Amino acid sequence: MAGGDTRAVFRAPDISCDGCTNSIRVELEDMDGVRSVLGDPEAKSVQVVYSAPASVDSIKAAMDDIGFPVASVEAG
């Protein structure tokens, strides 16, 4: 990670397959500040590395907009 980047894991119970994580990746990678998105359908989560102007709230909102509401976020 570059200096100033933050890593967080976003868990969304509606993630069920690679297609889901790919849809999320495509959406989030278009956001300013998002550096990388790594999906794990088995864990129903995506790991996101980001910096400003992206934030936990903006990433959660983007995931909600495409039908994957976030149940929890784990920083680190």
C-alpha positions in Angstrom: 0.0 0.0 0.0 1.1 3.5 -0.7 1.4 6.1 2.1 -2.0 7.4 3.0 -3.9 4.4 1.7 -6.4 2.6 3.9 -7.4 -1.1 3.7 -10.9 -2.2 4.7 -13.0 -5.4 4.3 -16.6 -4.8 3.4 -18.9 -7.8 4.2 -22.2 -8.0 2.2 -24.4 -11.0 2.7 -25.8 -10.8 -0.8 -22.4 -11.6 -2.4 -22.8 -15.2 -3.6 -20.5 -15.6 -6.6 -17.5 -14.3 -8.7 -20.0 -12.4 -10.8 -21.1 -10.5 -7.7 -17.6 -9.6 -6.7 -16.8 -8.6 -10.3 -19.8 -6.2 -10.4 -18.6 -4.6 -7.2 -15.0 -4.4 -8.4 -16.1 -2.7 -11.7 -18.2 -0.2 -9.8 -15.7 0.6 -7.1 -12.7 0.9 -9.4 -14.5 3.8 -11.1 -14.4 5.8 -7.8 -11.8 8.4 -7.3 -9.3 7.2 -4.6 -10.0 3.5 -4.9 -6.7 1.7 -5.6 -7.7 -2.0 -5.6 -10.7 -4.3 -5.0 -10.3 -8.0 -4.2 -13.4 -10.0 -3.9 -14.0 -13.2 -1.9 -17.4 -14.8 -2.6 -17.0 -17.5 0.0 -16.4 -14.9 2.7 -19.1 -12.7 1.2 -16.7 -9.8 1.2 -14.5 -7.4 -0.8 -11.2 -6.0 0.4 -10.7 -2.4 -0.8 -7.5 -0.3 -0.7 -8.4 3.4 -1.0 -7.4 6.9 -0.1 -9.3 10.3 -0.1 -11.6 11.3 -1.6 -13.0 7.7 -1.2 -14.2 6.8 2.3 -15.9 3.9 4.1 -19.2 5.8 3.7 -18.8 6.4 0.0 -17.8 2.8 -0.7 -20.8 1.5 1.4 -23.1 3.8 -0.5 -21.8 2.6 -3.9 -22.2 -1.0 -2.9 -25.7 -0.3 -1.7 -26.6 1.4 -5.0 -25.7 -1.7 -7.0 -27.6 -4.1 -4.7 -24.9 -5.3 -2.2 -25.7 -3.5 1.1 -22.8 -3.7 3.5 -23.5 -5.5 6.8 -20.1 -4.8 8.4 -16.7 -3.1 7.8 -13.4 -4.3 9.2 -10.5 -1.9 9.0 -7.0 -3.1 8.6 
